Amino acid sequence: MSHKPDPVEALHADLLSSKEGIAGCARLIGRSPQVLYNKFSDSMPGNELTGREERALADAVGSVKYIQACCAYF
């Protein structure tokens, strides 16, 4: 079995390295920074990003890694 990249991990890495950071990206899609931090937290498994949020965030930061990971996953 081959390793498939995790699209959410790729997106998280891109948000962390973006000039806006997670807090700024949260505001770009109309979420509070704390909500977005919670959605990326491993300690809060009940809080997950929706597909719509993932696509909006990827678009906001131009995340090519997210799209590549999605394509490789499927």
N, CA, C, O and CB atoms as a CASP TS submission, in Angstrom:
PFRMAT TS
TARGET T0000
AUTHOR 0000-0000-0000
METHOD Language model
MODEL 1
PARENT N/A
ATOM      1  N   MET     1       0.845  -1.168   0.000  1.00  0.00           N
ATOM      2  CA  MET     1       0.000   0.000   0.000  1.00  0.00           C
ATOM      3  C   MET     1       0.896   1.238   0.000  1.00  0.00           C
ATOM      4  O   MET     1       1.822   1.342   0.804  1.00  0.00           O
ATOM      5  CB  MET     1      -0.965  -0.006   1.220  1.00  0.00           C
ATOM      6  N   SER     2       0.617   2.168  -0.900  1.00  0.00           N
ATOM      7  CA  SER     2       1.429   3.374  -0.995  1.00  0.00           C
ATOM      8  C   SER     2       0.879   4.458  -0.069  1.00  0.00           C
ATOM      9  O   SER     2      -0.305   4.487   0.267  1.00  0.00           O
ATOM     10  CB  SER     2       1.477   3.881  -2.449  1.00  0.00           C
ATOM     11  N   HIS     3       1.774   5.331   0.320  1.00  0.00           N
ATOM     12  CA  HIS     3       1.386   6.453   1.183  1.00  0.00           C
ATOM     13  C   HIS     3       0.688   7.519   0.344  1.00  0.00           C
ATOM     14  O   HIS     3       1.211   7.967  -0.676  1.00  0.00           O
ATOM     15  CB  HIS     3       2.628   7.054   1.913  1.00  0.00           C
ATOM     16  N   LYS     4      -0.489   7.913   0.787  1.00  0.00           N
ATOM     17  CA  LYS     4      -1.217   8.985   0.107  1.00  0.00           C
ATOM     18  C   LYS     4      -1.114  10.244   0.949  1.00  0.00           C
ATOM     19  O   LYS     4      -1.285  10.195   2.167  1.00  0.00           O
ATOM     20  CB  LYS     4      -2.710   8.596  -0.136  1.00  0.00           C
ATOM     21  N   PRO     5      -0.833  11.382   0.302  1.00  0.00           N
ATOM     22  CA  PRO     5      -0.740  12.636   1.059  1.00  0.00           C
ATOM     23  C   PRO     5      -2.107  13.033   1.625  1.00  0.00           C
ATOM     24  O   PRO     5      -3.147  12.751   1.030  1.00  0.00           O
ATOM     25  CB  PRO     5      -0.187  13.767   0.163  1.00  0.00           C
ATOM     26  N   ASP     6      -2.081  13.673   2.753  1.00  0.00           N
ATOM     27  CA  ASP     6      -3.305  14.152   3.388  1.00  0.00           C
ATOM     28  C   ASP     6      -3.568  15.580   2.923  1.00  0.00           C
ATOM     29  O   ASP     6      -2.780  16.475   3.226  1.00  0.00           O
ATOM     30  CB  ASP     6      -3.199  14.082   4.945  1.00  0.00           C
ATOM     31  N   PRO     7      -4.662  15.813   2.192  1.00  0.00           N
ATOM     32  CA  PRO     7      -4.951  17.160   1.707  1.00  0.00           C
ATOM     33  C   PRO     7      -5.063  18.197   2.814  1.00  0.00           C
ATOM     34  O   PRO     7      -4.628  19.335   2.637  1.00  0.00           O
ATOM     35  CB  PRO     7      -6.217  17.147   0.919  1.00  0.00           C
ATOM     36  N   VAL     8      -5.637  17.827   3.950  1.00  0.00           N
ATOM     37  CA  VAL     8      -5.801  18.783   5.044  1.00  0.00           C
ATOM     38  C   VAL     8      -4.439  19.159   5.641  1.00  0.00           C
ATOM     39  O   VAL     8      -4.218  20.315   6.000  1.00  0.00           O
ATOM     40  CB  VAL     8      -6.724  18.198   6.138  1.00  0.00           C
ATOM     41  N   GLU     9      -3.536  18.193   5.747  1.00  0.00           N
ATOM     42  CA  GLU     9      -2.186  18.501   6.241  1.00  0.00           C
ATOM     43  C   GLU     9      -1.459  19.434   5.272  1.00  0.00           C
ATOM     44  O   GLU     9      -0.764  20.358   5.695  1.00  0.00           O
ATOM     45  CB  GLU     9      -1.370  17.200   6.441  1.00  0.00           C
ATOM     46  N   ALA    10      -1.622  19.190   3.981  1.00  0.00           N
ATOM     47  CA  ALA    10      -1.000  20.058   2.979  1.00  0.00           C
ATOM     48  C   ALA    10      -1.572  21.475   3.070  1.00  0.00           C
ATOM     49  O   ALA    10      -0.833  22.456   2.993  1.00  0.00           O
ATOM     50  CB  ALA    10      -1.211  19.483   1.559  1.00  0.00           C
ATOM     51  N   LEU    11      -2.881  21.569   3.233  1.00  0.00           N
ATOM     52  CA  LEU    11      -3.525  22.873   3.365  1.00  0.00           C
ATOM     53  C   LEU    11      -3.041  23.587   4.630  1.00  0.00           C
ATOM     54  O   LEU    11      -2.738  24.779   4.599  1.00  0.00           O
ATOM     55  CB  LEU    11      -5.058  22.715   3.392  1.00  0.00           C
ATOM     56  N   HIS    12      -2.973  22.856   5.732  1.00  0.00           N
ATOM     57  CA  HIS    12      -2.521  23.437   6.992  1.00  0.00           C
ATOM     58  C   HIS    12      -1.106  23.998   6.848  1.00  0.00           C
ATOM     59  O   HIS    12      -0.826  25.103   7.313  1.00  0.00           O
ATOM     60  CB  HIS    12      -2.568  22.386   8.116  1.00  0.00           C
ATOM     61  N   ALA    13      -0.231  23.255   6.218  1.00  0.00           N
ATOM     62  CA  ALA    13       1.145  23.723   6.014  1.00  0.00           C
ATOM     63  C   ALA    13       1.162  25.001   5.180  1.00  0.00           C
ATOM     64  O   ALA    13       1.918  25.926   5.478  1.00  0.00           O
ATOM     65  CB  ALA    13       1.993  22.631   5.329  1.00  0.00           C
ATOM     66  N   ASP    14       0.338  25.057   4.144  1.00  0.00           N
ATOM     67  CA  ASP    14       0.288  26.261   3.314  1.00  0.00           C
ATOM     68  C   ASP    14      -0.267  27.456   4.075  1.00  0.00           C
ATOM     69  O   ASP    14       0.207  28.578   3.892  1.00  0.00           O
ATOM     70  CB  ASP    14      -0.553  26.007   2.076  1.00  0.00           C
ATOM     71  N   LEU    15      -1.258  27.233   4.923  1.00  0.00           N
ATOM     72  CA  LEU    15      -1.808  28.337   5.716  1.00  0.00           C
ATOM     73  C   LEU    15      -0.778  28.856   6.713  1.00  0.00           C
ATOM     74  O   LEU    15      -0.647  30.063   6.917  1.00  0.00           O
ATOM     75  CB  LEU    15      -3.079  27.888   6.455  1.00  0.00           C
ATOM     76  N   LEU    16      -0.057  27.936   7.326  1.00  0.00           N
ATOM     77  CA  LEU    16       0.968  28.349   8.292  1.00  0.00           C
ATOM     78  C   LEU    16       2.068  29.172   7.634  1.00  0.00           C
ATOM     79  O   LEU    16       2.619  30.084   8.250  1.00  0.00           O
ATOM     80  CB  LEU    16       1.576  27.127   8.970  1.00  0.00           C
ATOM     81  N   SER    17       2.383  28.853   6.399  1.00  0.00           N
ATOM     82  CA  SER    17       3.470  29.570   5.724  1.00  0.00           C
ATOM     83  C   SER    17       2.988  30.792   4.938  1.00  0.00           C
ATOM     84  O   SER    17       3.796  31.527   4.370  1.00  0.00           O
ATOM     85  CB  SER    17       4.195  28.629   4.790  1.00  0.00           C
ATOM     86  N   SER    18       1.682  31.004   4.907  1.00  0.00           N
ATOM     87  CA  SER    18       1.155  32.160   4.177  1.00  0.00           C
ATOM     88  C   SER    18       1.392  33.445   4.962  1.00  0.00           C
ATOM     89  O   SER    18       1.576  33.417   6.178  1.00  0.00           O
ATOM     90  CB  SER    18      -0.348  31.981   3.893  1.00  0.00           C
ATOM     91  N   LYS    19       1.385  34.559   4.260  1.00  0.00           N
ATOM     92  CA  LYS    19       1.595  35.847   4.939  1.00  0.00           C
ATOM     93  C   LYS    19       0.441  36.172   5.881  1.00  0.00           C
ATOM     94  O   LYS    19       0.630  36.898   6.857  1.00  0.00           O
ATOM     95  CB  LYS    19       1.761  36.974   3.910  1.00  0.00           C
ATOM     96  N   GLU    20      -0.749  35.646   5.603  1.00  0.00           N
ATOM     97  CA  GLU    20      -1.913  35.904   6.448  1.00  0.00           C
ATOM     98  C   GLU    20      -1.909  35.061   7.709  1.00  0.00           C
ATOM     99  O   GLU    20      -2.468  35.463   8.729  1.00  0.00           O
ATOM    100  CB  GLU    20      -3.182  35.650   5.675  1.00  0.00           C
ATOM    101  N   GLY    21      -1.280  33.891   7.647  1.00  0.00           N
ATOM    102  CA  GLY    21      -1.328  32.954   8.760  1.00  0.00           C
ATOM    103  C   GLY    21      -2.728  32.393   8.921  1.00  0.00           C
ATOM    104  O   GLY    21      -3.638  32.748   8.172  1.00  0.00           O
ATOM    105  N   ILE    22      -2.892  31.535   9.878  1.00  0.00           N
ATOM    106  CA  ILE    22      -4.205  30.917  10.080  1.00  0.00           C
ATOM    107  C   ILE    22      -5.248  31.948  10.477  1.00  0.00           C
ATOM    108  O   ILE    22      -6.377  31.905   9.987  1.00  0.00           O
ATOM    109  CB  ILE    22      -4.122  29.827  11.146  1.00  0.00           C
ATOM    110  N   ALA    23      -4.891  32.866  11.351  1.00  0.00           N
ATOM    111  CA  ALA    23      -5.863  33.871  11.806  1.00  0.00           C
ATOM    112  C   ALA    23      -6.355  34.720  10.643  1.00  0.00           C
ATOM    113  O   ALA    23      -7.557  34.953  10.513  1.00  0.00           O
ATOM    114  CB  ALA    23      -5.243  34.772  12.885  1.00  0.00           C
ATOM    115  N   GLY    24      -5.457  35.177   9.813  1.00  0.00           N
ATOM    116  CA  GLY    24      -5.854  35.994   8.664  1.00  0.00           C
ATOM    117  C   GLY    24      -6.674  35.214   7.656  1.00  0.00           C
ATOM    118  O   GLY    24      -7.632  35.734   7.084  1.00  0.00           O
ATOM    119  N   CYS    25      -6.294  33.959   7.440  1.00  0.00           N
ATOM    120  CA  CYS    25      -7.049  33.122   6.506  1.00  0.00           C
ATOM    121  C   CYS    25      -8.455  32.841   7.023  1.00  0.00           C
ATOM    122  O   CYS    25      -9.408  32.774   6.247  1.00  0.00           O
ATOM    123  CB  CYS    25      -6.313  31.805   6.258  1.00  0.00           C
ATOM    124  N   ALA    26      -8.576  32.677   8.337  1.00  0.00           N
ATOM    125  CA  ALA    26      -9.903  32.468   8.929  1.00  0.00           C
ATOM    126  C   ALA    26     -10.803  33.657   8.609  1.00  0.00           C
ATOM    127  O   ALA    26     -11.957  33.489   8.214  1.00  0.00           O
ATOM    128  CB  ALA    26      -9.800  32.263  10.467  1.00  0.00           C
ATOM    129  N   ARG    27     -10.267  34.843   8.781  1.00  0.00           N
ATOM    130  CA  ARG    27     -11.059  36.051   8.502  1.00  0.00           C
ATOM    131  C   ARG    27     -11.426  36.149   7.025  1.00  0.00           C
ATOM    132  O   ARG    27     -12.506  36.631   6.684  1.00  0.00           O
ATOM    133  CB  ARG    27     -10.288  37.306   8.929  1.00  0.00           C
ATOM    134  N   LEU    28     -10.522  35.689   6.140  1.00  0.00           N
ATOM    135  CA  LEU    28     -10.806  35.746   4.698  1.00  0.00           C
ATOM    136  C   LEU    28     -12.024  34.907   4.307  1.00  0.00           C
ATOM    137  O   LEU    28     -12.714  35.218   3.336  1.00  0.00           O
ATOM    138  CB  LEU    28      -9.591  35.273   3.911  1.00  0.00           C
ATOM    139  N   ILE    29     -12.283  33.843   5.071  1.00  0.00           N
ATOM    140  CA  ILE    29     -13.431  32.992   4.735  1.00  0.00           C
ATOM    141  C   ILE    29     -14.593  33.162   5.711  1.00  0.00           C
ATOM    142  O   ILE    29     -15.550  32.388   5.695  1.00  0.00           O
ATOM    143  CB  ILE    29     -13.004  31.536   4.708  1.00  0.00           C
ATOM    144  N   GLY    30     -14.496  34.184   6.558  1.00  0.00           N
ATOM    145  CA  GLY    30     -15.612  34.479   7.458  1.00  0.00           C
ATOM    146  C   GLY    30     -15.700  33.599   8.687  1.00  0.00           C
ATOM    147  O   GLY    30     -16.787  33.401   9.230  1.00  0.00           O
ATOM    148  N   ARG    31     -14.569  33.068   9.135  1.00  0.00           N
ATOM    149  CA  ARG    31     -14.534  32.261  10.358  1.00  0.00           C
ATOM    150  C   ARG    31     -13.698  32.986  11.395  1.00  0.00           C
ATOM    151  O   ARG    31     -12.858  33.823  11.064  1.00  0.00           O
ATOM    152  CB  ARG    31     -13.963  30.836  10.083  1.00  0.00           C
ATOM    153  N   SER    32     -13.937  32.654  12.646  1.00  0.00           N
ATOM    154  CA  SER    32     -13.090  33.231  13.694  1.00  0.00           C
ATOM    155  C   SER    32     -11.779  32.444  13.706  1.00  0.00           C
ATOM    156  O   SER    32     -11.764  31.249  13.412  1.00  0.00           O
ATOM    157  CB  SER    32     -13.803  33.191  15.112  1.00  0.00           C
ATOM    158  N   PRO    33     -10.688  33.115  14.046  1.00  0.00           N
ATOM    159  CA  PRO    33      -9.408  32.397  14.114  1.00  0.00           C
ATOM    160  C   PRO    33      -9.450  31.193  15.061  1.00  0.00           C
ATOM    161  O   PRO    33      -8.888  30.145  14.746  1.00  0.00           O
ATOM    162  CB  PRO    33      -8.310  33.348  14.557  1.00  0.00           C
ATOM    163  N   GLN    34     -10.107  31.332  16.209  1.00  0.00           N
ATOM    164  CA  GLN    34     -10.140  30.217  17.161  1.00  0.00           C
ATOM    165  C   GLN    34     -10.860  29.008  16.578  1.00  0.00           C
ATOM    166  O   GLN    34     -10.430  27.873  16.787  1.00  0.00           O
ATOM    167  CB  GLN    34     -10.819  30.649  18.463  1.00  0.00           C
ATOM    168  N   VAL    35     -11.938  29.232  15.857  1.00  0.00           N
ATOM    169  CA  VAL    35     -12.652  28.125  15.228  1.00  0.00           C
ATOM    170  C   VAL    35     -11.735  27.401  14.247  1.00  0.00           C
ATOM    171  O   VAL    35     -11.706  26.171  14.211  1.00  0.00           O
ATOM    172  CB  VAL    35     -13.921  28.631  14.508  1.00  0.00           C
ATOM    173  N   LEU    36     -10.986  28.164  13.452  1.00  0.00           N
ATOM    174  CA  LEU    36     -10.104  27.531  12.473  1.00  0.00           C
ATOM    175  C   LEU    36      -8.957  26.796  13.165  1.00  0.00           C
ATOM    176  O   LEU    36      -8.587  25.700  12.745  1.00  0.00           O
ATOM    177  CB  LEU    36      -9.550  28.579  11.498  1.00  0.00           C
ATOM    178  N   TYR    37      -8.393  27.382  14.214  1.00  0.00           N
ATOM    179  CA  TYR    37      -7.357  26.674  14.979  1.00  0.00           C
ATOM    180  C   TYR    37      -7.913  25.351  15.501  1.00  0.00           C
ATOM    181  O   TYR    37      -7.233  24.327  15.439  1.00  0.00           O
ATOM    182  CB  TYR    37      -6.843  27.550  16.159  1.00  0.00           C
ATOM    183  N   ASN    38      -9.136  25.365  16.010  1.00  0.00           N
ATOM    184  CA  ASN    38      -9.758  24.146  16.533  1.00  0.00           C
ATOM    185  C   ASN    38      -9.948  23.098  15.447  1.00  0.00           C
ATOM    186  O   ASN    38      -9.790  21.904  15.703  1.00  0.00           O
ATOM    187  CB  ASN    38     -11.100  24.473  17.171  1.00  0.00           C
ATOM    188  N   LYS    39     -10.283  23.528  14.250  1.00  0.00           N
ATOM    189  CA  LYS    39     -10.526  22.586  13.160  1.00  0.00           C
ATOM    190  C   LYS    39      -9.244  21.895  12.697  1.00  0.00           C
ATOM    191  O   LYS    39      -9.300  20.814  12.110  1.00  0.00           O
ATOM    192  CB  LYS    39     -11.173  23.304  11.990  1.00  0.00           C
ATOM    193  N   PHE    40      -8.097  22.511  12.956  1.00  0.00           N
ATOM    194  CA  PHE    40      -6.820  21.891  12.607  1.00  0.00           C
ATOM    195  C   PHE    40      -6.187  21.146  13.785  1.00  0.00           C
ATOM    196  O   PHE    40      -5.140  20.519  13.630  1.00  0.00           O
ATOM    197  CB  PHE    40      -5.859  22.947  12.097  1.00  0.00           C
ATOM    198  N   SER    41      -6.813  21.212  14.952  1.00  0.00           N
ATOM    199  CA  SER    41      -6.244  20.614  16.157  1.00  0.00           C
ATOM    200  C   SER    41      -6.524  19.118  16.224  1.00  0.00           C
ATOM    201  O   SER    41      -7.666  18.685  16.064  1.00  0.00           O
ATOM    202  CB  SER    41      -6.798  21.301  17.399  1.00  0.00           C
ATOM    203  N   ASP    42      -5.485  18.335  16.459  1.00  0.00           N
ATOM    204  CA  ASP    42      -5.660  16.888  16.640  1.00  0.00           C
ATOM    205  C   ASP    42      -6.387  16.570  17.941  1.00  0.00           C
ATOM    206  O   ASP    42      -6.999  15.510  18.072  1.00  0.00           O
ATOM    207  CB  ASP    42      -4.302  16.181  16.621  1.00  0.00           C
ATOM    208  N   SER    43      -6.320  17.482  18.894  1.00  0.00           N
ATOM    209  CA  SER    43      -6.959  17.235  20.185  1.00  0.00           C
ATOM    210  C   SER    43      -8.464  17.530  20.164  1.00  0.00           C
ATOM    211  O   SER    43      -9.160  17.330  21.159  1.00  0.00           O
ATOM    212  CB  SER    43      -6.290  18.075  21.256  1.00  0.00           C
ATOM    213  N   MET    44      -8.950  18.005  19.021  1.00  0.00           N
ATOM    214  CA  MET    44     -10.381  18.298  18.903  1.00  0.00           C
ATOM    215  C   MET    44     -10.945  17.590  17.665  1.00  0.00           C
ATOM    216  O   MET    44     -11.313  18.245  16.690  1.00  0.00           O
ATOM    217  CB  MET    44     -10.627  19.840  18.818  1.00  0.00           C
ATOM    218  N   PRO    45     -11.012  16.255  17.703  1.00  0.00           N
ATOM    219  CA  PRO    45     -11.423  15.507  16.517  1.00  0.00           C
ATOM    220  C   PRO    45     -12.864  15.763  16.076  1.00  0.00           C
ATOM    221  O   PRO    45     -13.222  15.453  14.940  1.00  0.00           O
ATOM    222  CB  PRO    45     -11.248  14.055  16.771  1.00  0.00           C
ATOM    223  N   GLY    46     -13.680  16.315  16.944  1.00  0.00           N
ATOM    224  CA  GLY    46     -15.060  16.624  16.570  1.00  0.00           C
ATOM    225  C   GLY    46     -15.181  17.860  15.698  1.00  0.00           C
ATOM    226  O   GLY    46     -16.230  18.106  15.103  1.00  0.00           O
ATOM    227  N   ASN    47     -14.118  18.633  15.621  1.00  0.00           N
ATOM    228  CA  ASN    47     -14.109  19.849  14.807  1.00  0.00           C
ATOM    229  C   ASN    47     -13.284  19.586  13.562  1.00  0.00           C
ATOM    230  O   ASN    47     -12.059  19.482  13.636  1.00  0.00           O
ATOM    231  CB  ASN    47     -13.543  21.068  15.605  1.00  0.00           C
ATOM    232  N   GLU    48     -13.935  19.480  12.434  1.00  0.00           N
ATOM    233  CA  GLU    48     -13.231  19.227  11.189  1.00  0.00           C
ATOM    234  C   GLU    48     -13.647  20.247  10.149  1.00  0.00           C
ATOM    235  O   GLU    48     -14.749  20.794  10.191  1.00  0.00           O
ATOM    236  CB  GLU    48     -13.499  17.802  10.688  1.00  0.00           C
ATOM    237  N   LEU    49     -12.746  20.490   9.218  1.00  0.00           N
ATOM    238  CA  LEU    49     -13.061  21.388   8.109  1.00  0.00           C
ATOM    239  C   LEU    49     -14.100  20.744   7.193  1.00  0.00           C
ATOM    240  O   LEU    49     -14.095  19.532   6.981  1.00  0.00           O
ATOM    241  CB  LEU    49     -11.783  21.743   7.312  1.00  0.00           C
ATOM    242  N   THR    50     -14.969  21.560   6.670  1.00  0.00           N
ATOM    243  CA  THR    50     -15.879  21.066   5.639  1.00  0.00           C
ATOM    244  C   THR    50     -15.156  21.166   4.297  1.00  0.00           C
ATOM    245  O   THR    50     -14.163  21.884   4.176  1.00  0.00           O
ATOM    246  CB  THR    50     -17.233  21.879   5.623  1.00  0.00           C
ATOM    247  N   GLY    51     -15.642  20.462   3.313  1.00  0.00           N
ATOM    248  CA  GLY    51     -15.069  20.563   1.974  1.00  0.00           C
ATOM    249  C   GLY    51     -15.121  21.983   1.449  1.00  0.00           C
ATOM    250  O   GLY    51     -14.188  22.438   0.787  1.00  0.00           O
ATOM    251  N   ARG    52     -16.196  22.680   1.737  1.00  0.00           N
ATOM    252  CA  ARG    52     -16.342  24.070   1.300  1.00  0.00           C
ATOM    253  C   ARG    52     -15.284  24.966   1.946  1.00  0.00           C
ATOM    254  O   ARG    52     -14.711  25.832   1.285  1.00  0.00           O
ATOM    255  CB  ARG    52     -17.748  24.588   1.635  1.00  0.00           C
ATOM    256  N   GLU    53     -15.030  24.756   3.235  1.00  0.00           N
ATOM    257  CA  GLU    53     -13.997  25.532   3.921  1.00  0.00           C
ATOM    258  C   GLU    53     -12.613  25.219   3.349  1.00  0.00           C
ATOM    259  O   GLU    53     -11.803  26.121   3.137  1.00  0.00           O
ATOM    260  CB  GLU    53     -14.026  25.244   5.435  1.00  0.00           C
ATOM    261  N   GLU    54     -12.354  23.950   3.104  1.00  0.00           N
ATOM    262  CA  GLU    54     -11.062  23.560   2.536  1.00  0.00           C
ATOM    263  C   GLU    54     -10.828  24.257   1.198  1.00  0.00           C
ATOM    264  O   GLU    54      -9.757  24.815   0.962  1.00  0.00           O
ATOM    265  CB  GLU    54     -10.988  22.033   2.360  1.00  0.00           C
ATOM    266  N   ARG    55     -11.817  24.223   0.337  1.00  0.00           N
ATOM    267  CA  ARG    55     -11.669  24.848  -0.992  1.00  0.00           C
ATOM    268  C   ARG    55     -11.519  26.362  -0.875  1.00  0.00           C
ATOM    269  O   ARG    55     -10.725  26.961  -1.600  1.00  0.00           O
ATOM    270  CB  ARG    55     -12.880  24.511  -1.886  1.00  0.00           C
ATOM    271  N   ALA    56     -12.273  26.984   0.027  1.00  0.00           N
ATOM    272  CA  ALA    56     -12.166  28.440   0.206  1.00  0.00           C
ATOM    273  C   ALA    56     -10.789  28.829   0.730  1.00  0.00           C
ATOM    274  O   ALA    56     -10.206  29.815   0.279  1.00  0.00           O
ATOM    275  CB  ALA    56     -13.253  28.946   1.167  1.00  0.00           C
ATOM    276  N   LEU    57     -10.273  28.065   1.674  1.00  0.00           N
ATOM    277  CA  LEU    57      -8.947  28.355   2.203  1.00  0.00           C
ATOM    278  C   LEU    57      -7.870  28.134   1.153  1.00  0.00           C
ATOM    279  O   LEU    57      -6.949  28.938   1.019  1.00  0.00           O
ATOM    280  CB  LEU    57      -8.667  27.496   3.425  1.00  0.00           C
ATOM    281  N   ALA    58      -7.990  27.040   0.409  1.00  0.00           N
ATOM    282  CA  ALA    58      -7.014  26.758  -0.650  1.00  0.00           C
ATOM    283  C   ALA    58      -7.016  27.876  -1.680  1.00  0.00           C
ATOM    284  O   ALA    58      -5.961  28.291  -2.160  1.00  0.00           O
ATOM    285  CB  ALA    58      -7.317  25.406  -1.331  1.00  0.00           C
ATOM    286  N   ASP    59      -8.191  28.355  -2.013  1.00  0.00           N
ATOM    287  CA  ASP    59      -8.301  29.460  -2.971  1.00  0.00           C
ATOM    288  C   ASP    59      -7.715  30.746  -2.395  1.00  0.00           C
ATOM    289  O   ASP    59      -7.050  31.502  -3.102  1.00  0.00           O
ATOM    290  CB  ASP    59      -9.770  29.681  -3.368  1.00  0.00           C
ATOM    291  N   ALA    60      -7.963  30.989  -1.115  1.00  0.00           N
ATOM    292  CA  ALA    60      -7.500  32.222  -0.474  1.00  0.00           C
ATOM    293  C   ALA    60      -5.983  32.345  -0.473  1.00  0.00           C
ATOM    294  O   ALA    60      -5.444  33.445  -0.601  1.00  0.00           O
ATOM    295  CB  ALA    60      -8.012  32.289   0.947  1.00  0.00           C
ATOM    296  N   VAL    61      -5.295  31.216  -0.329  1.00  0.00           N
ATOM    297  CA  VAL    61      -3.826  31.263  -0.274  1.00  0.00           C
ATOM    298  C   VAL    61      -3.167  30.699  -1.525  1.00  0.00           C
ATOM    299  O   VAL    61      -1.940  30.634  -1.606  1.00  0.00           O
ATOM    300  CB  VAL    61      -3.332  30.502   0.935  1.00  0.00           C
ATOM    301  N   GLY    62      -3.973  30.290  -2.500  1.00  0.00           N
ATOM    302  CA  GLY    62      -3.404  29.724  -3.723  1.00  0.00           C
ATOM    303  C   GLY    62      -2.672  28.421  -3.453  1.00  0.00           C
ATOM    304  O   GLY    62      -1.567  28.214  -3.955  1.00  0.00           O
ATOM    305  N   SER    63      -3.273  27.546  -2.668  1.00  0.00           N
ATOM    306  CA  SER    63      -2.626  26.313  -2.241  1.00  0.00           C
ATOM    307  C   SER    63      -2.606  25.256  -3.346  1.00  0.00           C
ATOM    308  O   SER    63      -3.587  24.544  -3.562  1.00  0.00           O
ATOM    309  CB  SER    63      -3.326  25.761  -1.017  1.00  0.00           C
ATOM    310  N   VAL    64      -1.501  25.170  -4.021  1.00  0.00           N
ATOM    311  CA  VAL    64      -1.326  24.134  -5.043  1.00  0.00           C
ATOM    312  C   VAL    64      -1.124  22.776  -4.371  1.00  0.00           C
ATOM    313  O   VAL    64      -1.568  21.753  -4.892  1.00  0.00           O
ATOM    314  CB  VAL    64      -0.122  24.469  -5.971  1.00  0.00           C
ATOM    315  N   LYS    65      -0.458  22.766  -3.222  1.00  0.00           N
ATOM    316  CA  LYS    65      -0.201  21.511  -2.507  1.00  0.00           C
ATOM    317  C   LYS    65      -1.501  20.814  -2.129  1.00  0.00           C
ATOM    318  O   LYS    65      -1.591  19.587  -2.185  1.00  0.00           O
ATOM    319  CB  LYS    65       0.634  21.772  -1.250  1.00  0.00           C
ATOM    320  N   TYR    66      -2.507  21.592  -1.744  1.00  0.00           N
ATOM    321  CA  TYR    66      -3.801  21.011  -1.388  1.00  0.00           C
ATOM    322  C   TYR    66      -4.423  20.307  -2.593  1.00  0.00           C
ATOM    323  O   TYR    66      -4.901  19.178  -2.480  1.00  0.00           O
ATOM    324  CB  TYR    66      -4.753  22.100  -0.855  1.00  0.00           C
ATOM    325  N   ILE    67      -4.415  20.969  -3.728  1.00  0.00           N
ATOM    326  CA  ILE    67      -4.999  20.388  -4.938  1.00  0.00           C
ATOM    327  C   ILE    67      -4.225  19.144  -5.346  1.00  0.00           C
ATOM    328  O   ILE    67      -4.828  18.133  -5.705  1.00  0.00           O
ATOM    329  CB  ILE    67      -5.012  21.415  -6.089  1.00  0.00           C
ATOM    330  N   GLN    68      -2.896  19.203  -5.297  1.00  0.00           N
ATOM    331  CA  GLN    68      -2.077  18.051  -5.649  1.00  0.00           C
ATOM    332  C   GLN    68      -2.345  16.883  -4.715  1.00  0.00           C
ATOM    333  O   GLN    68      -2.426  15.736  -5.155  1.00  0.00           O
ATOM    334  CB  GLN    68      -0.601  18.420  -5.618  1.00  0.00           C
ATOM    335  N   ALA    69      -2.482  17.174  -3.417  1.00  0.00           N
ATOM    336  CA  ALA    69      -2.756  16.111  -2.452  1.00  0.00           C
ATOM    337  C   ALA    69      -4.137  15.508  -2.671  1.00  0.00           C
ATOM    338  O   ALA    69      -4.307  14.298  -2.521  1.00  0.00           O
ATOM    339  CB  ALA    69      -2.639  16.645  -1.027  1.00  0.00           C
ATOM    340  N   CYS    70      -5.124  16.324  -3.022  1.00  0.00           N
ATOM    341  CA  CYS    70      -6.459  15.814  -3.330  1.00  0.00           C
ATOM    342  C   CYS    70      -6.402  14.868  -4.532  1.00  0.00           C
ATOM    343  O   CYS    70      -6.977  13.779  -4.506  1.00  0.00           O
ATOM    344  CB  CYS    70      -7.434  16.982  -3.609  1.00  0.00           C
ATOM    345  N   CYS    71      -5.712  15.292  -5.567  1.00  0.00           N
ATOM    346  CA  CYS    71      -5.605  14.481  -6.782  1.00  0.00           C
ATOM    347  C   CYS    71      -4.878  13.168  -6.496  1.00  0.00           C
ATOM    348  O   CYS    71      -5.291  12.114  -6.979  1.00  0.00           O
ATOM    349  CB  CYS    71      -4.871  15.262  -7.888  1.00  0.00           C
ATOM    350  N   ALA    72      -3.807  13.223  -5.718  1.00  0.00           N
ATOM    351  CA  ALA    72      -3.045  12.022  -5.396  1.00  0.00           C
ATOM    352  C   ALA    72      -3.849  11.087  -4.475  1.00  0.00           C
ATOM    353  O   ALA    72      -3.704   9.866  -4.540  1.00  0.00           O
ATOM    354  CB  ALA    72      -1.708  12.405  -4.732  1.00  0.00           C
ATOM    355  N   TYR    73      -4.679  11.666  -3.637  1.00  0.00           N
ATOM    356  CA  TYR    73      -5.468  10.869  -2.692  1.00  0.00           C
ATOM    357  C   TYR    73      -6.486  10.003  -3.410  1.00  0.00           C
ATOM    358  O   TYR    73      -6.712   8.847  -3.053  1.00  0.00           O
ATOM    359  CB  TYR    73      -6.176  11.775  -1.692  1.00  0.00           C
ATOM    360  N   PHE    74      -7.090  10.588  -4.425  1.00  0.00           N
ATOM    361  CA  PHE    74      -8.135   9.862  -5.139  1.00  0.00           C
ATOM    362  C   PHE    74      -7.557   9.238  -6.377  1.00  0.00           C
ATOM    363  O   PHE    74      -8.274   8.576  -7.127  1.00  0.00           O
ATOM    364  CB  PHE    74      -9.305  10.780  -5.499  1.00  0.00           C
TER
END
